[in-house]
Amino acid sequence: MMAFEFKHFNELSNLELYDLLQLRAEIFVVEQTCIYNDLDGLDKVATHLIVENDNKIIATSRLLKLR
């Protein structure tokens, strides 16, 4: 069963943060060969959408306010 959850940076556990960063690296750096600094400081101000299936994170998105 899929679950959707929204969390602010300070609500993420160490394990969740690690899993989010690992997934983003797999998708953007490895699969899309998009080499850039993913740790850009925006995680701290973003709301994170986390999608889990069978207790495994399968998708994530950072939601940011327009400046």
N, CA, C and O atoms as a Maestro MAE file, in Angstrom:
{
 s_m_m2io_version
 :::
 2.0.0
}

f_m_ct {
 s_m_title
 :::
 protein
 m_atom[268] {
  # First column is atom index #
  i_m_mmod_type
  r_m_x_coord
  r_m_y_coord
  r_m_z_coord
  i_m_residue_number
  s_m_chain_name
  s_m_pdb_residue_name
  s_m_pdb_atom_name
  i_m_atomic_number
  :::
  1 25 0.839 -1.187 0.000 1 A "MET " " N  " 7
  2 3 0.000 0.000 0.000 1 A "MET " " CA " 6
  3 2 0.876 1.239 0.000 1 A "MET " " C  " 6
  4 15 1.812 1.352 0.792 1 A "MET " " O  " 8
  5 25 0.565 2.166 -0.894 2 A "MET " " N  " 7
  6 3 1.340 3.396 -0.973 2 A "MET " " CA " 6
  7 2 0.862 4.399 0.072 2 A "MET " " C  " 6
  8 15 -0.328 4.508 0.366 2 A "MET " " O  " 8
  9 25 1.830 5.126 0.620 3 A "ALA " " N  " 7
  10 3 1.531 6.170 1.601 3 A "ALA " " CA " 6
  11 2 2.216 7.458 1.165 3 A "ALA " " C  " 6
  12 15 3.357 7.439 0.702 3 A "ALA " " O  " 8
  13 25 1.512 8.576 1.317 4 A "PHE " " N  " 7
  14 3 2.036 9.897 0.985 4 A "PHE " " CA " 6
  15 2 2.153 10.691 2.277 4 A "PHE " " C  " 6
  16 15 1.246 10.688 3.109 4 A "PHE " " O  " 8
  17 25 3.282 11.370 2.432 5 A "GLU " " N  " 7
  18 3 3.499 12.125 3.662 5 A "GLU " " CA " 6
  19 2 4.267 13.404 3.337 5 A "GLU " " C  " 6
  20 15 5.168 13.405 2.498 5 A "GLU " " O  " 8
  21 25 3.900 14.480 4.006 6 A "PHE " " N  " 7
  22 3 4.600 15.756 3.875 6 A "PHE " " CA " 6
  23 2 5.344 16.014 5.173 6 A "PHE " " C  " 6
  24 15 4.779 15.882 6.258 6 A "PHE " " O  " 8
  25 25 6.635 16.387 5.056 7 A "LYS " " N  " 7
  26 3 7.432 16.696 6.247 7 A "LYS " " CA " 6
  27 2 8.342 17.881 5.968 7 A "LYS " " C  " 6
  28 15 8.830 18.068 4.853 7 A "LYS " " O  " 8
  29 25 8.557 18.674 7.004 8 A "HIS " " N  " 7
  30 3 9.570 19.722 6.944 8 A "HIS " " CA " 6
  31 2 10.916 19.089 7.294 8 A "HIS " " C  " 6
  32 15 10.972 18.007 7.878 8 A "HIS " " O  " 8
  33 25 11.982 19.767 6.935 9 A "PHE " " N  " 7
  34 3 13.337 19.238 7.117 9 A "PHE " " CA " 6
  35 2 13.584 18.752 8.543 9 A "PHE " " C  " 6
  36 15 14.140 17.673 8.748 9 A "PHE " " O  " 8
  37 25 13.171 19.550 9.525 10 A "ASN " " N  " 7
  38 3 13.442 19.178 10.924 10 A "ASN " " CA " 6
  39 2 12.590 18.012 11.413 10 A "ASN " " C  " 6
  40 15 12.810 17.505 12.514 10 A "ASN " " O  " 8
  41 25 11.624 17.583 10.612 11 A "GLU " " N  " 7
  42 3 10.796 16.432 10.969 11 A "GLU " " CA " 6
  43 2 11.330 15.121 10.388 11 A "GLU " " C  " 6
  44 15 10.872 14.042 10.765 11 A "GLU " " O  " 8
  45 25 12.287 15.214 9.483 12 A "LEU " " N  " 7
  46 3 12.854 14.012 8.864 12 A "LEU " " CA " 6
  47 2 13.792 13.307 9.839 12 A "LEU " " C  " 6
  48 15 14.606 13.947 10.505 12 A "LEU " " O  " 8
  49 25 13.672 12.008 9.914 13 A "SER " " N  " 7
  50 3 14.635 11.245 10.715 13 A "SER " " CA " 6
  51 2 15.939 11.137 9.936 13 A "SER " " C  " 6
  52 15 15.968 11.396 8.733 13 A "SER " " O  " 8
  53 25 17.001 10.761 10.604 14 A "ASN " " N  " 7
  54 3 18.282 10.567 9.922 14 A "ASN " " CA " 6
  55 2 18.156 9.541 8.806 14 A "ASN " " C  " 6
  56 15 18.700 9.729 7.717 14 A "ASN " " O  " 8
  57 25 17.443 8.462 9.076 15 A "LEU " " N  " 7
  58 3 17.257 7.405 8.089 15 A "LEU " " CA " 6
  59 2 16.448 7.903 6.888 15 A "LEU " " C  " 6
  60 15 16.787 7.598 5.745 15 A "LEU " " O  " 8
  61 25 15.385 8.667 7.143 16 A "GLU " " N  " 7
  62 3 14.585 9.213 6.039 16 A "GLU " " CA " 6
  63 2 15.416 10.147 5.167 16 A "GLU " " C  " 6
  64 15 15.359 10.069 3.940 16 A "GLU " " O  " 8
  65 25 16.187 11.032 5.798 17 A "LEU " " N  " 7
  66 3 17.027 11.956 5.043 17 A "LEU " " CA " 6
  67 2 18.041 11.193 4.200 17 A "LEU " " C  " 6
  68 15 18.237 11.515 3.028 17 A "LEU " " O  " 8
  69 25 18.675 10.201 4.774 18 A "TYR " " N  " 7
  70 3 19.641 9.381 4.038 18 A "TYR " " CA " 6
  71 2 18.967 8.722 2.838 18 A "TYR " " C  " 6
  72 15 19.500 8.752 1.729 18 A "TYR " " O  " 8
  73 25 17.797 8.128 3.060 19 A "ASP " " N  " 7
  74 3 17.088 7.447 1.975 19 A "ASP " " CA " 6
  75 2 16.656 8.416 0.875 19 A "ASP " " C  " 6
  76 15 16.712 8.073 -0.306 19 A "ASP " " O  " 8
  77 25 16.228 9.621 1.250 20 A "LEU " " N  " 7
  78 3 15.848 10.632 0.260 20 A "LEU " " CA " 6
  79 2 17.044 11.038 -0.588 20 A "LEU " " C  " 6
  80 15 16.951 11.105 -1.814 20 A "LEU " " O  " 8
  81 25 18.165 11.308 0.066 21 A "LEU " " N  " 7
  82 3 19.361 11.715 -0.668 21 A "LEU " " CA " 6
  83 2 19.885 10.594 -1.553 21 A "LEU " " C  " 6
  84 15 20.354 10.845 -2.663 21 A "LEU " " O  " 8
  85 25 19.809 9.366 -1.070 22 A "GLN " " N  " 7
  86 3 20.253 8.218 -1.858 22 A "GLN " " CA " 6
  87 2 19.377 8.058 -3.108 22 A "GLN " " C  " 6
  88 15 19.895 7.824 -4.200 22 A "GLN " " O  " 8
  89 25 18.069 8.183 -2.952 23 A "LEU " " N  " 7
  90 3 17.157 8.065 -4.084 23 A "LEU " " CA " 6
  91 2 17.407 9.165 -5.102 23 A "LEU " " C  " 6
  92 15 17.445 8.900 -6.304 23 A "LEU " " O  " 8
  93 25 17.577 10.399 -4.636 24 A "ARG " " N  " 7
  94 3 17.834 11.508 -5.557 24 A "ARG " " CA " 6
  95 2 19.138 11.310 -6.304 24 A "ARG " " C  " 6
  96 15 19.216 11.607 -7.496 24 A "ARG " " O  " 8
  97 25 20.162 10.815 -5.629 25 A "ALA " " N  " 7
  98 3 21.442 10.551 -6.306 25 A "ALA " " CA " 6
  99 2 21.278 9.467 -7.362 25 A "ALA " " C  " 6
  100 15 21.816 9.586 -8.463 25 A "ALA " " O  " 8
  101 25 20.543 8.417 -7.039 26 A "GLU " " N  " 7
  102 3 20.321 7.331 -8.007 26 A "GLU " " CA " 6
  103 2 19.608 7.844 -9.257 26 A "GLU " " C  " 6
  104 15 19.972 7.479 -10.375 26 A "GLU " " O  " 8
  105 25 18.603 8.681 -9.072 27 A "ILE " " N  " 7
  106 3 17.802 9.160 -10.200 27 A "ILE " " CA " 6
  107 2 18.539 10.237 -10.995 27 A "ILE " " C  " 6
  108 15 18.710 10.104 -12.207 27 A "ILE " " O  " 8
  109 25 18.970 11.290 -10.329 28 A "PHE " " N  " 7
  110 3 19.502 12.432 -11.057 28 A "PHE " " CA " 6
  111 2 20.955 12.242 -11.494 28 A "PHE " " C  " 6
  112 15 21.303 12.553 -12.633 28 A "PHE " " O  " 8
  113 25 21.781 11.748 -10.624 29 A "VAL " " N  " 7
  114 3 23.203 11.634 -10.955 29 A "VAL " " CA " 6
  115 2 23.473 10.393 -11.790 29 A "VAL " " C  " 6
  116 15 24.146 10.477 -12.817 29 A "VAL " " O  " 8
  117 25 22.961 9.249 -11.369 30 A "VAL " " N  " 7
  118 3 23.265 7.990 -12.049 30 A "VAL " " CA " 6
  119 2 22.420 7.813 -13.307 30 A "VAL " " C  " 6
  120 15 22.962 7.701 -14.406 30 A "VAL " " O  " 8
  121 25 21.086 7.787 -13.152 31 A "GLU " " N  " 7
  122 3 20.217 7.495 -14.293 31 A "GLU " " CA " 6
  123 2 20.176 8.623 -15.314 31 A "GLU " " C  " 6
  124 15 20.169 8.360 -16.517 31 A "GLU " " O  " 8
  125 25 20.149 9.862 -14.866 32 A "GLN " " N  " 7
  126 3 20.015 10.984 -15.797 32 A "GLN " " CA " 6
  127 2 21.353 11.664 -16.084 32 A "GLN " " C  " 6
  128 15 21.406 12.662 -16.803 32 A "GLN " " O  " 8
  129 25 22.412 11.129 -15.532 33 A "THR " " N  " 7
  130 3 23.771 11.697 -15.683 33 A "THR " " CA " 6
  131 2 23.755 13.224 -15.574 33 A "THR " " C  " 6
  132 15 24.350 13.929 -16.390 33 A "THR " " O  " 8
  133 25 23.074 13.703 -14.567 34 A "CYS " " N  " 7
  134 3 22.976 15.140 -14.294 34 A "CYS " " CA " 6
  135 2 23.868 15.431 -13.090 34 A "CYS " " C  " 6
  136 15 23.432 15.351 -11.942 34 A "CYS " " O  " 8
  137 25 25.100 15.765 -13.369 35 A "ILE " " N  " 7
  138 3 26.076 15.964 -12.298 35 A "ILE " " CA " 6
  139 2 26.003 17.411 -11.807 35 A "ILE " " C  " 6
  140 15 26.346 18.347 -12.530 35 A "ILE " " O  " 8
  141 25 25.553 17.568 -10.576 36 A "TYR " " N  " 7
  142 3 25.465 18.876 -9.951 36 A "TYR " " CA " 6
  143 2 25.456 18.681 -8.446 36 A "TYR " " C  " 6
  144 15 25.293 17.562 -7.958 36 A "TYR " " O  " 8
  145 25 25.630 19.760 -7.720 37 A "ASN " " N  " 7
  146 3 25.639 19.691 -6.266 37 A "ASN " " CA " 6
  147 2 24.200 19.652 -5.758 37 A "ASN " " C  " 6
  148 15 23.527 20.682 -5.710 37 A "ASN " " O  " 8
  149 25 23.734 18.478 -5.383 38 A "ASP " " N  " 7
  150 3 22.364 18.325 -4.899 38 A "ASP " " CA " 6
  151 2 22.169 18.943 -3.518 38 A "ASP " " C  " 6
  152 15 21.055 19.339 -3.176 38 A "ASP " " O  " 8
  153 25 23.207 19.029 -2.736 39 A "LEU " " N  " 7
  154 3 23.116 19.623 -1.400 39 A "LEU " " CA " 6
  155 2 23.262 21.139 -1.539 39 A "LEU " " C  " 6
  156 15 24.329 21.708 -1.311 39 A "LEU " " O  " 8
  157 25 22.156 21.768 -1.920 40 A "ASP " " N  " 7
  158 3 22.153 23.186 -2.275 40 A "ASP " " CA " 6
  159 2 21.548 24.093 -1.205 40 A "ASP " " C  " 6
  160 15 21.366 25.290 -1.430 40 A "ASP " " O  " 8
  161 25 21.238 23.523 -0.046 41 A "GLY " " N  " 7
  162 3 20.665 24.317 1.036 41 A "GLY " " CA " 6
  163 2 19.151 24.423 0.989 41 A "GLY " " C  " 6
  164 15 18.541 24.884 1.954 41 A "GLY " " O  " 8
  165 25 18.531 24.010 -0.103 42 A "LEU " " N  " 7
  166 3 17.082 24.148 -0.230 42 A "LEU " " CA " 6
  167 2 16.310 23.104 0.568 42 A "LEU " " C  " 6
  168 15 15.133 23.306 0.866 42 A "LEU " " O  " 8
  169 25 16.952 21.995 0.917 43 A "ASP " " N  " 7
  170 3 16.261 20.982 1.726 43 A "ASP " " CA " 6
  171 2 15.809 21.563 3.058 43 A "ASP " " C  " 6
  172 15 14.771 21.171 3.589 43 A "ASP " " O  " 8
  173 25 16.579 22.488 3.593 44 A "LYS " " N  " 7
  174 3 16.277 23.057 4.908 44 A "LYS " " CA " 6
  175 2 15.009 23.899 4.911 44 A "LYS " " C  " 6
  176 15 14.357 24.026 5.947 44 A "LYS " " O  " 8
  177 25 14.646 24.481 3.755 45 A "VAL " " N  " 7
  178 3 13.469 25.353 3.689 45 A "VAL " " CA " 6
  179 2 12.318 24.713 2.922 45 A "VAL " " C  " 6
  180 15 11.251 25.316 2.797 45 A "VAL " " O  " 8
  181 25 12.515 23.520 2.415 46 A "ALA " " N  " 7
  182 3 11.488 22.844 1.611 46 A "ALA " " CA " 6
  183 2 10.539 22.023 2.480 46 A "ALA " " C  " 6
  184 15 10.864 21.622 3.598 46 A "ALA " " O  " 8
  185 25 9.368 21.795 1.927 47 A "THR " " N  " 7
  186 3 8.482 20.762 2.446 47 A "THR " " CA " 6
  187 2 8.733 19.547 1.571 47 A "THR " " C  " 6
  188 15 8.739 19.648 0.344 47 A "THR " " O  " 8
  189 25 8.937 18.419 2.191 48 A "HIS " " N  " 7
  190 3 9.300 17.205 1.463 48 A "HIS " " CA " 6
  191 2 8.091 16.293 1.338 48 A "HIS " " C  " 6
  192 15 7.476 15.908 2.332 48 A "HIS " " O  " 8
  193 25 7.759 15.954 0.089 49 A "LEU " " N  " 7
  194 3 6.734 14.953 -0.165 49 A "LEU " " CA " 6
  195 2 7.447 13.613 -0.261 49 A "LEU " " C  " 6
  196 15 8.373 13.452 -1.056 49 A "LEU " " O  " 8
  197 25 7.021 12.666 0.537 50 A "ILE " " N  " 7
  198 3 7.631 11.339 0.565 50 A "ILE " " CA " 6
  199 2 6.551 10.326 0.206 50 A "ILE " " C  " 6
  200 15 5.473 10.308 0.799 50 A "ILE " " O  " 8
  201 25 6.860 9.487 -0.771 51 A "VAL " " N  " 7
  202 3 5.941 8.425 -1.174 51 A "VAL " " CA " 6
  203 2 6.603 7.098 -0.829 51 A "VAL " " C  " 6
  204 15 7.717 6.809 -1.266 51 A "VAL " " O  " 8
  205 25 5.896 6.300 -0.040 52 A "GLU " " N  " 7
  206 3 6.424 4.997 0.379 52 A "GLU " " CA " 6
  207 2 5.514 3.887 -0.118 52 A "GLU " " C  " 6
  208 15 4.298 4.055 -0.213 52 A "GLU " " O  " 8
  209 25 6.118 2.756 -0.431 53 A "ASN " " N  " 7
  210 3 5.386 1.541 -0.769 53 A "ASN " " CA " 6
  211 2 6.058 0.401 -0.022 53 A "ASN " " C  " 6
  212 15 7.260 0.179 -0.169 53 A "ASN " " O  " 8
  213 25 5.292 -0.313 0.770 54 A "ASP " " N  " 7
  214 3 5.838 -1.393 1.598 54 A "ASP " " CA " 6
  215 2 7.015 -0.910 2.445 54 A "ASP " " C  " 6
  216 15 8.045 -1.579 2.533 54 A "ASP " " O  " 8
  217 25 6.849 0.273 3.074 55 A "ASN " " N  " 7
  218 3 7.850 0.878 3.968 55 A "ASN " " CA " 6
  219 2 9.165 1.217 3.287 55 A "ASN " " C  " 6
  220 15 10.193 1.327 3.956 55 A "ASN " " O  " 8
  221 25 9.153 1.388 1.960 56 A "LYS " " N  " 7
  222 3 10.344 1.812 1.225 56 A "LYS " " CA " 6
  223 2 10.013 3.091 0.465 56 A "LYS " " C  " 6
  224 15 8.982 3.171 -0.203 56 A "LYS " " O  " 8
  225 25 10.892 4.098 0.567 57 A "ILE " " N  " 7
  226 3 10.671 5.345 -0.150 57 A "ILE " " CA " 6
  227 2 10.887 5.081 -1.636 57 A "ILE " " C  " 6
  228 15 11.955 4.637 -2.057 57 A "ILE " " O  " 8
  229 25 9.829 5.369 -2.435 58 A "ILE " " N  " 7
  230 3 9.920 5.127 -3.875 58 A "ILE " " CA " 6
  231 2 9.886 6.423 -4.685 58 A "ILE " " C  " 6
  232 15 10.175 6.418 -5.881 58 A "ILE " " O  " 8
  233 25 9.530 7.536 -4.028 59 A "ALA " " N  " 7
  234 3 9.495 8.825 -4.716 59 A "ALA " " CA " 6
  235 2 9.579 9.941 -3.691 59 A "ALA " " C  " 6
  236 15 9.183 9.786 -2.536 59 A "ALA " " O  " 8
  237 25 10.107 11.073 -4.145 60 A "THR " " N  " 7
  238 3 10.219 12.222 -3.269 60 A "THR " " CA " 6
  239 2 10.201 13.492 -4.104 60 A "THR " " C  " 6
  240 15 10.558 13.478 -5.282 60 A "THR " " O  " 8
  241 25 9.790 14.570 -3.497 61 A "SER " " N  " 7
  242 3 9.787 15.863 -4.163 61 A "SER " " CA " 6
  243 2 10.000 16.939 -3.110 61 A "SER " " C  " 6
  244 15 9.499 16.841 -1.990 61 A "SER " " O  " 8
  245 25 10.751 17.964 -3.487 62 A "ARG " " N  " 7
  246 3 10.914 19.121 -2.613 62 A "ARG " " CA " 6
  247 2 9.960 20.194 -3.085 62 A "ARG " " C  " 6
  248 15 9.967 20.568 -4.258 62 A "ARG " " O  " 8
  249 25 9.143 20.688 -2.178 63 A "LEU " " N  " 7
  250 3 8.203 21.758 -2.502 63 A "LEU " " CA " 6
  251 2 8.739 23.043 -1.891 63 A "LEU " " C  " 6
  252 15 8.996 23.117 -0.689 63 A "LEU " " O  " 8
  253 25 8.903 24.057 -2.741 64 A "LEU " " N  " 7
  254 3 9.499 25.326 -2.311 64 A "LEU " " CA " 6
  255 2 8.555 26.484 -2.572 64 A "LEU " " C  " 6
  256 15 7.801 26.469 -3.545 64 A "LEU " " O  " 8
  257 25 8.594 27.484 -1.710 65 A "LYS " " N  " 7
  258 3 7.826 28.699 -1.921 65 A "LYS " " CA " 6
  259 2 8.489 29.510 -3.029 65 A "LYS " " C  " 6
  260 15 9.715 29.547 -3.138 65 A "LYS " " O  " 8
  261 25 7.668 30.155 -3.847 66 A "LEU " " N  " 7
  262 3 8.212 31.056 -4.855 66 A "LEU " " CA " 6
  263 2 8.796 32.266 -4.154 66 A "LEU " " C  " 6
  264 15 8.253 32.747 -3.160 66 A "LEU " " O  " 8
  265 25 9.877 32.739 -4.666 67 A "ARG " " N  " 7
  266 3 10.515 33.914 -4.054 67 A "ARG " " CA " 6
  267 2 10.051 35.170 -4.697 67 A "ARG " " C  " 6
  268 15 10.482 36.257 -4.311 67 A "ARG " " O  " 8
  :::
 }
 m_bond[267] {
  # First column is bond index #
  i_m_from
  i_m_to
  i_m_order
  :::
  1 1 2 1
  2 2 3 1
  3 3 4 2
  4 3 5 1
  5 5 6 1
  6 6 7 1
  7 7 8 2
  8 7 9 1
  9 9 10 1
  10 10 11 1
  11 11 12 2
  12 11 13 1
  13 13 14 1
  14 14 15 1
  15 15 16 2
  16 15 17 1
  17 17 18 1
  18 18 19 1
  19 19 20 2
  20 19 21 1
  21 21 22 1
  22 22 23 1
  23 23 24 2
  24 23 25 1
  25 25 26 1
  26 26 27 1
  27 27 28 2
  28 27 29 1
  29 29 30 1
  30 30 31 1
  31 31 32 2
  32 31 33 1
  33 33 34 1
  34 34 35 1
  35 35 36 2
  36 35 37 1
  37 37 38 1
  38 38 39 1
  39 39 40 2
  40 39 41 1
  41 41 42 1
  42 42 43 1
  43 43 44 2
  44 43 45 1
  45 45 46 1
  46 46 47 1
  47 47 48 2
  48 47 49 1
  49 49 50 1
  50 50 51 1
  51 51 52 2
  52 51 53 1
  53 53 54 1
  54 54 55 1
  55 55 56 2
  56 55 57 1
  57 57 58 1
  58 58 59 1
  59 59 60 2
  60 59 61 1
  61 61 62 1
  62 62 63 1
  63 63 64 2
  64 63 65 1
  65 65 66 1
  66 66 67 1
  67 67 68 2
  68 67 69 1
  69 69 70 1
  70 70 71 1
  71 71 72 2
  72 71 73 1
  73 73 74 1
  74 74 75 1
  75 75 76 2
  76 75 77 1
  77 77 78 1
  78 78 79 1
  79 79 80 2
  80 79 81 1
  81 81 82 1
  82 82 83 1
  83 83 84 2
  84 83 85 1
  85 85 86 1
  86 86 87 1
  87 87 88 2
  88 87 89 1
  89 89 90 1
  90 90 91 1
  91 91 92 2
  92 91 93 1
  93 93 94 1
  94 94 95 1
  95 95 96 2
  96 95 97 1
  97 97 98 1
  98 98 99 1
  99 99 100 2
  100 99 101 1
  101 101 102 1
  102 102 103 1
  103 103 104 2
  104 103 105 1
  105 105 106 1
  106 106 107 1
  107 107 108 2
  108 107 109 1
  109 109 110 1
  110 110 111 1
  111 111 112 2
  112 111 113 1
  113 113 114 1
  114 114 115 1
  115 115 116 2
  116 115 117 1
  117 117 118 1
  118 118 119 1
  119 119 120 2
  120 119 121 1
  121 121 122 1
  122 122 123 1
  123 123 124 2
  124 123 125 1
  125 125 126 1
  126 126 127 1
  127 127 128 2
  128 127 129 1
  129 129 130 1
  130 130 131 1
  131 131 132 2
  132 131 133 1
  133 133 134 1
  134 134 135 1
  135 135 136 2
  136 135 137 1
  137 137 138 1
  138 138 139 1
  139 139 140 2
  140 139 141 1
  141 141 142 1
  142 142 143 1
  143 143 144 2
  144 143 145 1
  145 145 146 1
  146 146 147 1
  147 147 148 2
  148 147 149 1
  149 149 150 1
  150 150 151 1
  151 151 152 2
  152 151 153 1
  153 153 154 1
  154 154 155 1
  155 155 156 2
  156 155 157 1
  157 157 158 1
  158 158 159 1
  159 159 160 2
  160 159 161 1
  161 161 162 1
  162 162 163 1
  163 163 164 2
  164 163 165 1
  165 165 166 1
  166 166 167 1
  167 167 168 2
  168 167 169 1
  169 169 170 1
  170 170 171 1
  171 171 172 2
  172 171 173 1
  173 173 174 1
  174 174 175 1
  175 175 176 2
  176 175 177 1
  177 177 178 1
  178 178 179 1
  179 179 180 2
  180 179 181 1
  181 181 182 1
  182 182 183 1
  183 183 184 2
  184 183 185 1
  185 185 186 1
  186 186 187 1
  187 187 188 2
  188 187 189 1
  189 189 190 1
  190 190 191 1
  191 191 192 2
  192 191 193 1
  193 193 194 1
  194 194 195 1
  195 195 196 2
  196 195 197 1
  197 197 198 1
  198 198 199 1
  199 199 200 2
  200 199 201 1
  201 201 202 1
  202 202 203 1
  203 203 204 2
  204 203 205 1
  205 205 206 1
  206 206 207 1
  207 207 208 2
  208 207 209 1
  209 209 210 1
  210 210 211 1
  211 211 212 2
  212 211 213 1
  213 213 214 1
  214 214 215 1
  215 215 216 2
  216 215 217 1
  217 217 218 1
  218 218 219 1
  219 219 220 2
  220 219 221 1
  221 221 222 1
  222 222 223 1
  223 223 224 2
  224 223 225 1
  225 225 226 1
  226 226 227 1
  227 227 228 2
  228 227 229 1
  229 229 230 1
  230 230 231 1
  231 231 232 2
  232 231 233 1
  233 233 234 1
  234 234 235 1
  235 235 236 2
  236 235 237 1
  237 237 238 1
  238 238 239 1
  239 239 240 2
  240 239 241 1
  241 241 242 1
  242 242 243 1
  243 243 244 2
  244 243 245 1
  245 245 246 1
  246 246 247 1
  247 247 248 2
  248 247 249 1
  249 249 250 1
  250 250 251 1
  251 251 252 2
  252 251 253 1
  253 253 254 1
  254 254 255 1
  255 255 256 2
  256 255 257 1
  257 257 258 1
  258 258 259 1
  259 259 260 2
  260 259 261 1
  261 261 262 1
  262 262 263 1
  263 263 264 2
  264 263 265 1
  265 265 266 1
  266 266 267 1
  267 267 268 2
  :::
 }
}
